Amino acid sequence: MGELGIGIGWRHELDLSIARLPGVDWVEVVAENLHHDHLPETLVALRKRGLPVLPHAVSLSLGGAEPLDTGRVQHLAEVARALDAPLVSDHVCFVRAGGLDSGHLMPLPRTREALDVLVANVRLAQSIVDVPLALENIAAVLDWPGAELTEEQFLTELTERTDCRLIIDVANLYANARNIGTDPAAFLDGIPWERLAYVHMAGGIERDGVYHDTHAHPVLPEVLALLTDLRRRTDPPGVLLERDDDYPTDDELAAELAALRAAVTG
């Protein structure tokens, strides 16, 4: 297991649980839910205990064709400084277009034109934040036509051109395989593992033939198996459990964290 270890996504609904859970080495927090001048006391207490706290943004829209909202990037940078975070992150996606906000992480067309836009926005964001920036693959329910690159090629070239790092969401790999027929093994074979920041894991459920990455259900055995497959290729610096709704008991959370640790330590 790498330098981060096993972590969990910090949420207000889980703040007391996280403080008493065994086996939590670090936490990730949604940057937009924080103000750098008024951090939650329970989050500050975790930081004082020595746990790394990594801000994870959801609204930068780095793949959007509209000018980057640098105010959002500046907020991320301020939160990172307040938490003394070693890394910040967002997603390979767009969330805004034509003055509208989707409220959802939207996939990018895997074209060279879209990649050029993403690269330019990532470089601008990197000029504002003081620490390395990592970007995460997302779950998609559609695949744009006219792709010129596979997802792993798209991400590899992104890292080569920006020196960014990657968060690999294993649950999203499973969702994409179920919903749009991608090949998780080909993805894992093509990723530049030297750029890996850490790994995300989460639960979901199938409804009407569509797999939904809900973050409100236990991690499926099939997703744990994909994590084990990833571990055959690299020793991930960290693995994070995400839970955003229908929060379980402390014992259930502890069991999920233990299962993640077992999957990567053998």
GUVOTI-44821 format. One line per 10 residues: for each residue z, y, x of N, C-alpha, C. Coordinates in steps of 0.1 Angstrom, whole numbers. Each point is the difference from the previous one (the first is absolute). Layout:
Z,Y,X,Z,Y,X,Z,Y,X | ...
This chain:
0,-12,8,0,12,-8,0,12,9 | -8,11,-4,-1,11,8,12,10,-1 | -3,12,5,11,9,2,6,6,-13 | -7,0,-11,5,5,-12,8,-10,-7 | -5,-12,-1,7,-11,-8,-4,0,-14 | 10,-4,-9,-3,-1,-14,6,12,-7 | -9,6,-8,4,12,-7,-2,-1,-15 | 4,11,-7,-2,1,-15,-3,14,-3 | -8,2,-11,-3,13,-4,12,7,-7 | 4,11,5,12,7,-5,-4,7,-13
7,-3,-11,-2,7,-13,14,4,-5 | 0,11,-8,13,5,-5,7,-11,-8 | -7,-9,-7,6,-10,-8,6,-11,9 | -4,-1,13,5,-10,9,9,5,10 | 3,13,0,7,5,12,13,-7,3 | 8,-3,-11,13,-7,3,-2,-14,4 | -10,-7,-6,-3,-13,4,-4,-1,14 | -9,9,5,-5,-1,13,11,2,10 | 10,8,-3,11,3,9,9,-12,2 | 0,-10,-9,8,-12,1,-8,-13,2
-13,1,0,-8,-12,2,1,-5,14 | 1,-13,3,-1,-5,13,-15,-1,4 | -2,1,13,-13,-2,5,-10,11,-1 | 4,13,-3,-8,11,-1,0,7,14 | -11,1,7,-1,6,13,-5,14,0 | -8,4,-11,-6,13,-1,-4,2,-14 | -3,13,-4,-5,3,-13,-12,9,1 | -8,-1,-11,-12,10,-1,3,7,-13 | -3,13,0,3,8,-12,-13,8,-4 | -2,2,-13,-12,8,-4,3,14,3
-9,6,8,3,14,5,0,10,-11 | -9,-2,-10,0,10,-11,12,0,-8 | 9,-10,1,12,0,-8,12,7,7 | -3,5,12,11,7,8,-3,14,3 | 10,8,2,-1,13,6,8,0,13 | -6,5,10,6,-1,13,13,7,2 | 3,10,-9,12,8,1,11,-7,-9 | -3,-9,-8,10,-6,-9,-2,-15,-1 | 2,-7,11,-2,-14,0,12,-7,-8 | -3,-11,-7,10,-7,-7,11,-5,10
13,1,-4,11,-4,9,-1,-15,4 | -4,-8,-9,-1,-15,3,-11,-2,11 | -10,7,-1,-11,-1,10,5,5,14 | 7,11,0,5,6,12,10,-10,6 | 8,-6,-8,10,-10,5,-7,-12,7 | -11,-4,-6,-8,-11,7,-5,5,14 | -4,12,0,-5,5,13,11,1,10 | 12,4,-5,11,1,9,5,-14,6 | -3,-10,-8,3,-14,4,-10,-5,11 | -11,8,2,-9,-3,10,-13,-7,-6
-1,-1,-13,-12,-6,-6,-12,10,1 | -11,-4,5,-12,9,-1,-4,2,-14 | -4,13,-4,-4,3,-13,-14,6,2 | -10,-7,-6,-14,4,2,-6,6,-13 | -5,13,0,-6,6,-11,-14,-6,-3 | -2,-3,-13,-13,-6,-4,-6,9,-11 | -11,7,3,-6,9,-10,-9,-8,-9 | -2,6,-12,-9,-6,-10,-10,10,-6 | 0,12,5,-8,11,-7,-9,8,10 | -1,-4,12,-9,8,9,-14,-1,-3
-5,-11,-6,-14,-1,-4,-9,2,12 | 3,-8,11,-7,2,13,-15,-4,-1 | -3,-8,-10,-14,-4,-2,-8,9,-9 | 7,10,-6,-7,9,-9,-10,9,6 | -10,3,-8,-11,9,5,4,15,0 | 10,3,-8,5,14,0,8,3,12 | 1,13,3,8,4,12,14,-6,-1 | 5,-4,11,14,-6,1,10,10,-3 | 10,-4,-9,11,9,-4,10,-1,12 | -1,10,9,9,-1,12,14,3,-3
3,6,-12,14,2,-4,7,-13,-2 | -7,-10,-6,5,-13,-2,3,-7,14 | -9,2,9,2,-6,14,12,7,6 | 1,13,-1,11,7,6,14,-5,-6 | 0,-3,-13,12,-5,-6,4,-14,6 | -10,-8,2,2,-13,7,6,2,14 | -6,10,7,5,2,13,14,5,0 | 4,9,-9,14,5,-1,10,-11,-4 | -4,-9,-9,8,-11,-3,2,-9,12 | -10,-3,7,0,-8,12,10,6,11
-1,13,2,9,6,9,15,0,-4 | 2,1,-13,14,0,-6,6,-14,2 | -9,-10,0,5,-14,1,-1,-6,14 | -5,9,9,-3,-5,14,-8,-13,0 | -10,0,-9,-9,-12,-2,-9,-2,12 | -2,-12,4,-10,-3,11,-14,-1,-5 | -2,0,-13,-14,-3,-5,0,6,-15 | -12,4,-4,-3,3,-14,-12,-7,-4 | -2,-1,-14,-11,-7,-5,-5,4,-13 | -12,-4,-3,-6,2,-14,-10,-12,-1
-11,2,-8,-9,-11,-4,-14,4,3 | -8,-10,1,-15,1,1,-5,1,-14 | -1,12,-6,-3,2,-14,-3,14,-3 | -3,3,-12,1,14,-5,7,0,-13 | 6,11,-4,8,1,-12,-5,12,-9 | -8,9,6,-4,12,-7,-15,2,1 | -6,6,-10,-14,3,0,-3,9,-11 | -8,11,2,-5,9,-11,12,7,-7 | 11,2,8,11,7,-6,9,-9,-8 | -3,-13,0,8,-10,-8,8,-9,9
12,-4,-4,8,-10,8,0,-13,-8 | -4,-11,7,-1,-13,-6,13,-6,-4 | 11,4,7,12,-7,-1,0,-14,5 | -10,-3,8,-2,-14,5,-7,1,14 | 3,-10,8,-7,-1,13,-14,-6,-2 | -10,8,2,-14,-4,-3,-7,-5,13 | -7,-11,-1,-7,-5,12,-12,9,4 | -3,0,13,-11,8,5,-13,-9,0 | -11,6,-2,-13,-7,4,0,-3,15 | -3,-12,3,0,-3,15,-14,3,6
-3,13,0,-12,5,6,4,8,12 | -10,3,8,2,8,12,3,14,-3 | -6,5,-11,3,14,-5,14,1,-4 | 5,-10,-8,14,1,-4,10,-2,12 | -4,-8,10,8,-2,12,1,13,7 | -11,8,1,0,12,8,9,10,-7 | 0,1,-13,10,9,-7,14,-4,2 | 3,-13,-1,13,-5,3,5,3,14 | -9,-2,10,4,2,14,3,15,2 | -8,9,-6,2,14,2,14,4,-6
3,-5,-12,13,3,-6,12,-6,7 | -2,-12,5,11,-6,8,2,8,13 | -10,4,6,2,8,13,7,14,-4 | -3,6,-11,7,12,-4,14,-3,-3 | 3,-10,-7,14,-4,-3,8,-3,13 | -7,-7,9,7,-3,13,3,13,8 | -7,10,-2,2,13,7,13,7,-6 | 4,-4,-11,11,7,-7,13,-8,2 | 0,-14,-1,12,-7,2,3,-2,14 | 13,-3,3,4,0,14,1,-15,6
-2,-9,-9,1,-14,4,-12,-8,-4 | -2,-12,4,-12,-8,-3,-1,-2,-16 | -13,-1,-4,-3,-1,-14,-6,-14,-2 | 6,-8,-10,-6,-13,-3,-6,1,-14 | -10,-8,-3,-7,0,-12,0,-15,-6 | 1,-1,-13,2,-13,-7,-12,-3,-8 | -4,-13,1,-10,-5,-9,5,-1,-15 | -8,2,-10,5,1,-13,-5,-12,-9 | 6,-2,-11,-5,-9,-10,-10,7,-9 | -11,-7,-2,-11,6,-8,-4,-9,-12
-4,6,-10,-5,-7,-12,-15,1,-1 | -6,8,9,-14,1,0,-5,1,14 | -12,-3,3,-6,1,13,-13,8,-1 | 0,12,6,-12,8,-1,-13,-6,5 | -11,2,-6,-13,-6,5,-4,7,13 | -9,-6,7,-6,6,11,8,0,13 | 9,-10,1,9,0,12,-8,-3,12 | 3,8,11,-7,-2,13,9,-7,10 | 13,-1,-4,10,-6,9,9,-9,-8 | 5,-11,6,11,-7,-7,13,8,2
10,-4,-8,13,8,1,6,0,14 | -1,-12,6,6,-1,14,-9,8,10 | -13,0,-2,-8,9,9,3,14,-2 | 2,4,-13,3,14,-3,13,4,6 | 10,-8,-1,13,3,6,0,0,15 | -7,-9,6,-1,-1,14,-7,13,6 | -11,4,-6,-7,12,5,9,12,-3 | 8,1,-11,9,10,-2,10,2,11 | 6,-11,4,10,0,11,-7,4,13 | -12,-4,3,-7,3,12,-3,15,1
-3,6,-11,-4,14,0,11,10,-1 | 12,-5,-5,11,9,-2,13,-4,8 | 0,-12,5,12,-5,6,12,-2,-9 | -3,0,-13,11,-2,-10,4,-15,1 | 11,-3,-7,6,-13,-1,-3,-5,-14 | 3,-13,-2,-2,-6,-13,12,-6,-6 | 2,1,-13,9,-8,-8,-8,-10,-7 | 2,-13,2,-7,-10,-8,9,-5,-11 | -5,3,-12,7,-5,-12,-6,-13,-4 | 8,-10,2,-4,-14,-2,-2,-3,-15
9,6,-8,-1,-1,-15,-13,6,-5 | -5,11,6,-13,6,-3,-11,-9,4 | 1,-7,11,-10,-10,4,-2,-11,-11 | 11,-4,-5,0,-11,-10,-6,6,-13 | 4,12,-4,-5,6,-12,-15,2,1 | -5,4,11,-15,2,2,-7,-13,-1 | 6,-10,6,-7,-13,0,-1,-5,-15 | 10,2,-8,0,-4,-13,-9,8,-9 | 0,13,2,-7,9,-9,-15,3,4 | -3,1,13,-13,4,4,-6,-10,9
7,-12,3,-6,-11,7,-1,2,15 | 8,8,6,0,2,15,7,-12,6 | -3,-2,13,5,-11,8,12,4,9 | 12,-3,-3,11,4,8,0,-5,14 | -5,-12,2,-1,-5,14,-10,8,8 | -11,4,-5,-10,8,7,6,13,3 | 8,6,-9,6,13,2,10,-2,12 | 8,-10,0,10,-2,10,-6,-3,14 | -11,-6,-1,-7,-3,13,-6,13,6 | -3,10,-8,-8,11,5,9,13,3
13,-1,-3,9,11,2,4,2,15 | 0,12,5,5,3,13,15,0,1 | 5,-12,2,15,-2,-1,8,9,9 | -6,5,11,7,9,9,3,13,-6 | -6,3,-12,2,13,-7,10,-2,-11 | 6,-12,-2,9,-3,-11,13,8,1 | 4,8,-10,13,6,-1,10,-9,-6 | -3,-5,-12,8,-10,-7,-7,-5,-12 | 7,-9,-7,-6,-7,-12,7,3,-12 | -7,1,-11,6,1,-14,-1,-13,-7
10,-3,-8,0,-11,-9,6,4,-14 | -6,-5,-11,4,4,-13,-4,-11,-10 | 6,0,-12,-3,-9,-10,-10,5,-11 | -5,-8,-8,-9,3,-10,-1,-10,-11 | -10,1,-9,-1,-9,-11,-15,1,-5 | -5,-12,-5,-13,0,-6,1,2,-15 | -9,9,-5,-1,2,-14,-15,1,-4 | -4,-8,-10,-14,-1,-5,-10,-1,12 | 3,-9,9,-9,-3,11,0,11,11 | 8,10,0,1,10,10,14,-1,7
0,0,13,13,0,7,4,15,2 | 12,3,-4,6,13,1,11,0,11 | -2,9,9,10,2,11,11,9,-5 | 9,-6,-7,10,8,-8,11,6,8 | 4,-7,11,12,3,7,13,-1,-9 | -2,-8,-10,11,-2,-10,3,-15,-2 | -6,-9,8,2,-14,-2,3,-6,14 | 5,-12,1,3,-6,13,-13,-3,7 | 1,0,13,-12,-3,9,-4,-15,-3 | -13,-1,-2,-5,-14,-3,-1,-9,12
2,-13,-2,-2,-9,12,-13,2,7 | -11,3,-8,-13,2,6,0,12,10 | 7,10,-4,1,12,9,8,-3,12 | 11,-7,-2,8,-5,12,-8,-8,9 | -9,-9,-5,-9,-8,8,-9,9,8 | -5,11,-6,-9,9,7,8,7,12 | 12,3,-3,8,6,11,2,-10,12 | 2,-13,-3,1,-10,10,-14,-1,7 | -11,1,-7,-13,0,6,-2,12,10 | 5,12,-5,0,12,9,8,-3,13
11,-6,-2,9,-2,11,-6,-9,11 | -9,-9,-4,-7,-8,10,-9,8,9 | -4,12,-5,-9,9,8,8,10,8 | 12,4,-4,7,11,6,15,-1,-3 | 8,6,8,14,2,-3,2,14,-6 | 1,1,-13,1,13,-6,12,8,4 | -1,13,4,11,8,4,11,1,-11 | -4,-1,-13,9,1,-11,-7,-5,-13 | 9,-4,-9,-5,-5,-13,9,7,-11 | -6,6,-10,7,8,-10,-2,-6,-14
11,-1,-7,-1,-4,-14,0,12,-9 | -10,1,-9,-1,11,-9,4,-5,-14 | 8,8,-6,4,-2,-14,2,13,-7 | -8,2,-11,0,13,-7,3,0,-14 | 4,-11,-6,3,-1,-14,7,-13,-3 | 7,-1,-11,6,-13,-5,9,-6,12 | 9,9,5,7,-3,12,9,-13,-2 | -1,-9,9,9,-12,-1,14,2,5 | 7,-11,0,14,0,5,0,1,16 | 11,3,5,1,1,15,-3,-14,6
5,-11,-7,-2,-13,5,-15,-4,1 | -7,4,-11,-15,-2,0,-7,7,11 | 4,13,1,-7,8,11,3,-6,14 | 13,-4,2,4,-7,13,-8,-12,2 | -3,-8,-10,-8,-12,1,-14,3,4 | -6,10,-6,-14,4,3,-1,5,15 | 10,8,4,0,4,14,1,-12,9 | 9,-9,-3,1,-12,8,-13,-8,1 | -7,-1,-11,-12,-7,-1,-11,7,9 | 0,13,1,-9,7,8,3,-3,15
13,0,3,4,-2,14,-4,-14,4 | 2,-10,-9,-3,-14,3,-15,-1,3 | -8,7,-8,-15,-1,1,-5,5,14 | 7,10,6,-5,5,12,7,-5,13 | 12,-7,-3,7,-5,12,-1,-15,1 | -5,-6,-11,-2,-15,1,13,-7,-3
